[in-house]
Every structure is written in structure tokens, then in C-alpha cells.
Amino acid sequence: MAGRVQDKVAIVVGAAQGIGAGMAERLVAESGKVVIGDWHADPGEATAARLGATFVKVDVSKKDEVEALVQMTLERFGRIDILCQNAGIFPYTMIADISVDEWDQVLAVNLRGSFLAIQACLQPMRQQRYGRIVLTSSITGPKVSQPGHAHYSASKAGINGLIRAAAMEAAPFGITVNGVEPGNILTEGMKSERSAEYIDTMAQSVPLGRLGTPEDIANAVLFLASDEAAYITGTTLVVDGGQILPESKSG
């Protein structure tokens, strides 16, 4: 099936590279009109040029910049049908060493950013009585966690609560709000930051025997952003190759 978001206008925040770029690419392939928002200008502009999309530099933690992104999209396309908020940061710091500033920064980008993106898109979506909102959560926080990711885990668990509350408020206007919970995804960033041996060890812990790809997440996002998911709201879809299933490590 092609054209699953035919002529729909989509904002994808955090789409300069990696998972977000995969989302943008999938929506464009299905005939969507995509606006990429990201803090990283050079890779964002390159991705937008490659896809034939529009790029806007935005810090998702700042209300005025998010509102400017939405306003630019409305001025150019006249409506907003889909919001994908994927922007997030994930510093590795143990609780004893997390500064208040670092804690606030993670919550500002990951959780406040999701709130601000929803808030800015709600008015035009309510006016047109249609919308699809998809947030990138994680299995880390809602399902599992690990040392060094307390702030990241808290932010992603918070996103799941935000999804449920927003879904109830948006439902009377024909707007759905859902999320995806990725497991370990093999992005260019992971390849540059982790050794091949470490990545192989991670893959061995996944029942399906491999790490996920940005396309795996993009396919789930496409479904939730399409009219095929019109009766689904307030939930999240785990996309992790079965990573959270094992009760214990196999011998």
C-alpha cells in the first residue's frame, strides 16, 4: 500500500539524523509533506534536501521556537496533520553525579519539549478536527532501566503519562495521541560511539538476534500516523525485537 499519508502535512522534530530521519523519510515515501525541525542545522538541512522536505532550526525545549516552527508550517501548507516528536538527549551519568542543570536539561528537551510540541499543534488540529500525534518514548523508563540513565528514564516514563492525558483531551476533536517505545536501535551515532564487539553483545541479548533499525521505528510511526490507526489512542507500541521479554540471561 502506497500513499498512506497522501498530502498530509507532518512536522517531525528531531529528524536531522538517526531515528527521526528514518521517520521523515518514511512519511515522504508515503507522499506526505514533511517539515523537519532540529537543533542541528547542517545535518538537518542535508536530510531535508535529500528528502525534498523543509528544514527549520528549533530548540524543542523553548516555547517561542516551537511556536515559530508550527507557524511557519501553517503559513507554508495551511494545516498540520501529523506531529512526530522524536527529539531527545541521553547523557550517561550516575545519580550521585547528576547536576541539577543536567537533570533539568534532559527533562527540558525530552519531556517539556514533547509538551510544547503537542501544545503548539493542538490548536490547528482542533480547528480542523483531525490530527495524529506520535511521541518517541523508550523501553528505558517505562519498562526497564539501567545505571546512568535516571534522568532519561524519568523523562521517558513521563512521556507515557503525557500521552495518556493528551489523548483524552484531544479525543473529542478527532486527534489521536500515541507513542513508540524503541529498544536498542543501530544508528550512525551508536556505530560511532560503541565498538563493534559491544554492539554484537547487545544484539545477542535480543530474541530476534539483531538490533533495530531506524526503518523499524519509522514503520511503526507511519502506522500510528495513518488512518489505519484511527481507533488507537493513548497507548504506546514497543518496537524492540523482544528485548524486554527474557526473564533472565540465557546460559
N, C-alpha and C positions, 0 to 999 in steps of 0.2 A: 504494500500500500504506500503510495507516494502522496505528497501534498497534505500531510496530516495537520499541518498548521498553515495551510494555504492563506497567504495575505494577512496572517495575524502579525501584529506588531509586538515584538518581545524585547524587553530590557534584560540583559544578562550582566550582572555585576560580579566582578572578579573573574573576568574571562580573557585576560591577556594571554594566558598560557594554561597548561595543565587541564584539570577537570573542567574549569569554566570555558576554556577554549573549545573543548570537546562538545560541551552543551551548545555553544553558539554555532559550531559547525553543523551539528545535527539539525538544529532548527532551520538554518539556512538551506540545508539539503532537502528539508521538507517544505520549502517555499515560504518560510517565514521572513519577515523584515526585522532585522536584528540590530539593536544598539548595544554596543559593548561599553560597559563602564569599568574602569580600573584605575588604580593609583599609578601603575607602571606604564608610562606613556609610550616608550619605544616599542616594547613587545605588544602592547595593546594596539597601537597604530598598525604594526605589521600584521597582526592577526586580522584586524578589521579589513585591511587592504587585501589580504589573501582571500577572505570570505566574501568580499563585496558588502561588508557591513559598515556601520557608522561607529566611530570611537569617540568617547567623551572621558576625559580625565576626571576622576572623582575619588574623594576620600569618603567611604561609606559611613564613617563614624561622625561626619559633620552634616548637620541638618540642611544648611544652605546649599551645600554641594549636591546632596541627593535631590533636593527640590529642583535645582537647576538642571540636573540630568533628566528628570521627569518632564520639566517644562520644555526643554529642547526637543525631547521625543514627541511631545504633543504638538509643538509648532511644526515639526517636520512631517509627522504622519497622521496627526489628528486624533489618535487614540492609543491606548496601551492595553493589549490583550493578555500578555504574559509577563510575569516578573519572575526571574530566577536570581536569587541572591546567593551567590557562591563565595563571596569574598570572606577570607578568614586568615588568621595568623595562628601559629602554633609553636611558640618558643618552648624549649625544653629546660625547665628549671624546677628544682625540688622546692616543696612548700617552704621550708626553712629559709630559702634564699630568694623567694619571690618578693620583689619590692612592690610597694603599693602602686607605683607608677606602672610597672609591668602588668600587674593584675588588672588595673584599670584599662590599660591599652588593649589587652586581649578581650575583655568584656565589651569595650567600646566598639572595636571592629566587628567581632563575631556576633554579639548579641544586640547591642544598641544599633549596629548597622542593619541588622535584619529588621528590627522595629522601625527604623527610619525609612527603610525601603518600602515596607508594607504601608506605612502611614502615608507616604508621598503618593503611592499608586492607588490607594483606596478611593480617593475622590473621583478621579476619572473612571475607574472601574465601576464604581457605584452609579455614576451618571449613565453609563452605557449598559448597566445591569448585566455585566459579563466580566469575568476575569479568571485567570489561572495563576496562582502564586505558588512557587516551589522553592523551598529553602534547603540549602545544603546543611544537614546536621552531620552526624557521625555515629558509628557504633561506640566511639570513645566518649564516655559521659553517660548517654542513655543506657548502654548495655554493658560496657566494660570500661576499664581504665588502666593506667599504668603510672608508676612513679615519674614525676617530672611534668605531668600534664594536668595538674589540678585545675588551673585556670581555664585551660582549653576544655577539659571535661565539664566544668561548671557551665561554660558558655554554651556548649552543645546541648547539655541537658536543658538549659534554659530555652534554647531554640525550640525544643519539642513542646515545652509548655506554651510558648508563644504561638506555635502552630495551632494548638487546640483552641486557645482563646480566640485567636484571629479567625479561625474557621467558623466559630459560632457567630461572631459579629458580622462576618462577611456573607454568610449563607443567604440571608433574605434578599441579597442583591445579585444572586446568581454567580457569586465568586467562590471558588474553592481554594483552600489553603492546605498544602501538603508538604512533605519533605522527603528527602532521600538520606539514608544513613550509609555512607560508603565504608567499606573495610579498608584494607591496605591497597592503595592504587599505585600502579607503576607509572609515574610521571617523569618528565625530564628532571624535575627538581630532586626526586628521590634518587634517580640514577647518578646525579652529580654529588649528592650528599651521603650516599650509602655505598658500601663496597658490594661487588657482585656476590661475594660469599654471604654477606648479611642478607641481601635480597633473596638469595636462594634459600636461606634458612627460613625467612619469612614465608616464602611460597610453600615450603614443605609443611607448614602449620595449617595451611588452608585445605579443606577437604577436596576441593576441585583441583588442587595441585598447581595453582598459579596465582599471581597477584592480579587484581583487577586492572582494567584499562580505562582511560577517560571515556571511551566509547561505551563501556558497560554502564557507567553512570549516566551518560547522555541519553542512552536508550530509555532508562527508567524515567528520567526527567521529561523526555519527549512524551511518553505515555501520560504522565500526570498533567502535562501542559495541554494535552489534546482533548478533544471532545469525547474520546473513548473513556476518559476518566471522569465524566460529568457527574457521576453519582458517588464519587470518592472525595471526602474532605476530612481534615482534622487528623490525618494519620501520616505515618512515615513508612517508606519502603526500604528494607535492609538489602543492600547490594554488596555482599561480602564473600561470595563463593563458599558460604558455610563456615566462615572463620569463627563465629561465636558458638558453633554447635558442640564441639568436643567437650566432654566433661573433664577430661584430663589429657595430658600428653600421651601419645601412643608410645609403646616401648620399642 
